[in-house]
């Protein structure tokens, strides 16, 4: 990966490591691409190649931090355990965002007017604080929001 990435951000800790990073351009999801069959993977270590692919040329990459809303739902109940967050976040969106690379990733839709969601809206990847740990750090995950 050619751009400088930060595994952590001051005062923030990823809830699930190795899935996203902070860059100068914002939050980016970690992925991998097979240059032989042009298939992108998420998470980056979950390689599902196309049939007949020699599986020899896999490279770790960061996805563009912008994409388009491909599908979504609005939830009016809290996620069951092991999902953990401070307080009740309902209603919240869960969206499938298609990135320019051709891969779709699911995530929470936050900081957005849920009533205005529609397929095709431009989205960006952000971090979202789930809760604080014992040391006072924000424990975060990736999420998406509508680009205004």
BAFIMI-236152 format. One record per residue (C-alpha): residue number from 1; x, y, z. Coordinates in steps of 0.5 Angstrom, whole numbers, plus 500, padded with zeros to 3 digits. Layout:
(NUM; (X; Y; Z))
...
This chain:
(1; (500; 500; 500))
(2; (503; 506; 498))
(3; (500; 511; 502))
(4; (501; 513; 509))
(5; (496; 509; 514))
(6; (495; 509; 521))
(7; (493; 503; 524))
(8; (490; 507; 530))
(9; (488; 514; 531))
(10; (489; 518; 538))
(11; (484; 516; 542))
(12; (481; 511; 538))
(13; (481; 504; 537))
(14; (478; 499; 532))
(15; (473; 494; 535))
(16; (475; 489; 530))
(17; (483; 490; 528))
(18; (485; 489; 520))
(19; (479; 492; 517))
(20; (480; 499; 516))
(21; (485; 505; 517))
(22; (485; 512; 517))
(23; (489; 516; 512))
(24; (490; 523; 510))
(25; (484; 522; 505))
(26; (479; 519; 511))
(27; (477; 512; 513))
(28; (479; 507; 508))
(29; (477; 499; 508))
(30; (482; 494; 507))
(31; (482; 490; 502))
(32; (486; 485; 497))
(33; (485; 484; 490))
(34; (488; 478; 485))
(35; (491; 481; 479))
(36; (490; 475; 476))
(37; (482; 475; 476))
(38; (481; 482; 478))
(39; (477; 480; 484))
(40; (477; 484; 490))
(41; (476; 481; 497))
(42; (474; 483; 504))
(43; (476; 482; 509))
(44; (483; 482; 505))
(45; (485; 475; 508))
(46; (478; 472; 505))
(47; (480; 470; 498))
(48; (475; 468; 494))
(49; (478; 467; 487))
(50; (474; 466; 480))
(51; (474; 459; 478))
(52; (480; 458; 474))
(53; (484; 463; 477))
(54; (491; 461; 478))
(55; (491; 465; 485))
(56; (498; 467; 484))
(57; (498; 475; 484))
(58; (494; 478; 490))
(59; (496; 485; 493))
(60; (493; 488; 499))
(61; (490; 495; 497))
(62; (485; 500; 501))
(63; (479; 501; 497))
(64; (476; 508; 495))
(65; (473; 512; 501))
(66; (467; 514; 497))
(67; (462; 509; 493))
(68; (454; 509; 492))
(69; (449; 506; 496))
(70; (447; 499; 493))
(71; (442; 497; 498))
(72; (440; 499; 505))
(73; (435; 497; 510))
(74; (433; 501; 516))
(75; (433; 498; 523))
(76; (428; 500; 529))
(77; (431; 495; 534))
(78; (438; 494; 537))
(79; (443; 489; 534))
(80; (443; 483; 538))
(81; (450; 481; 542))
(82; (455; 481; 541))
(83; (454; 488; 538))
(84; (456; 493; 543))
(85; (454; 500; 543))
(86; (453; 506; 548))
(87; (445; 507; 548))
(88; (440; 506; 544))
(89; (442; 508; 536))
(90; (435; 506; 533))
(91; (433; 507; 528))
(92; (439; 506; 524))
(93; (441; 504; 517))
(94; (445; 498; 514))
(95; (447; 499; 507))
(96; (451; 496; 502))
(97; (456; 501; 499))
(98; (459; 499; 492))
(99; (466; 502; 491))
(100; (469; 504; 484))
(101; (473; 498; 485))
(102; (467; 494; 484))
(103; (466; 491; 491))
(104; (460; 492; 495))
(105; (461; 492; 503))
(106; (456; 492; 508))
(107; (456; 497; 514))
(108; (452; 502; 519))
(109; (449; 508; 516))
(110; (450; 514; 521))
(111; (450; 521; 521))
(112; (445; 521; 515))
(113; (437; 523; 514))
(114; (435; 516; 514))
(115; (428; 518; 511))
(116; (432; 521; 505))
(117; (436; 514; 503))
(118; (435; 512; 496))
(119; (439; 507; 492))
(120; (445; 510; 488))
(121; (446; 516; 493))
(122; (454; 518; 494))
(123; (457; 515; 500))
(124; (463; 516; 504))
(125; (467; 511; 509))
(126; (467; 514; 516))
(127; (469; 512; 523))
(128; (463; 511; 528))
(129; (464; 511; 536))
(130; (461; 505; 539))
(131; (463; 506; 546))
(132; (469; 508; 550))
(133; (473; 503; 553))
(134; (476; 503; 561))
(135; (482; 507; 559))
(136; (477; 512; 556))
(137; (479; 511; 548))
(138; (473; 511; 543))
(139; (472; 504; 540))
(140; (470; 505; 533))
(141; (468; 501; 527))
(142; (467; 503; 520))
(143; (460; 506; 518))
(144; (458; 510; 512))
(145; (454; 517; 511))
(146; (451; 520; 505))
(147; (456; 525; 502))
(148; (452; 532; 502))
